[in-house]
Amino acid sequence: MTEEMAERVRGYEFVKTLEKDQSRSNGSGMQVFPYSQHFNWSRDNYGPLLMPEKGATVELTMDNLLLYERIITAYEGNTLEVKDNTIYINGEATSSYTFNMDYYFMLGDNRHKSADSRYWGFVPEDHIVGRPVLVWLSLNKDKGFPGNIRWDRFFKFVRNN
């Protein structure tokens, strides 16, 4: 929410108070991914971040390495080392990495009580099990509310053939 939007909301007579919650925790003590004070992110103010997808290449820096380290090592089976501020993957110095799989950022349906990707990071495509049952809400990102609601997809069951 921008400061301008916050001021508008504060102006409503039924709003008693409005404050920014910068908590890095979900209330249970869980810290937001990637578990570093270098990223001043919270459960409500998260990112920006590049979503890893198959074939995409990301520049690796000491600043963003924590975001992609688990993907590179645990999910894609590489070794990763840092020596003298140089990143080594499989023993070779590198400044970039190309992803071999698609990854997803999963969000729970109750953001302040959900343990989701804000707390445990990216989910590799081969870890996703199941099929969708229902499209609850579909929005057109190029339009404003409420004109952005795709009513033809609202509460539609998904055919899983």
ABEGO torsion letter per residue (X at the ends): XBAAAAAAAAABAABABBBBBABABAGAGBBBOAGBAABBBBAABBOBBBBBBBGBBBBBBAAAAAAAAAAAAAAAGBBBBBBGGBBBBGGBBBABBBBABBBBBBBBABAAABBBAAAAEBBBAAABBEBBABBABBBBAABBOAAABBAAABGBBBBBX
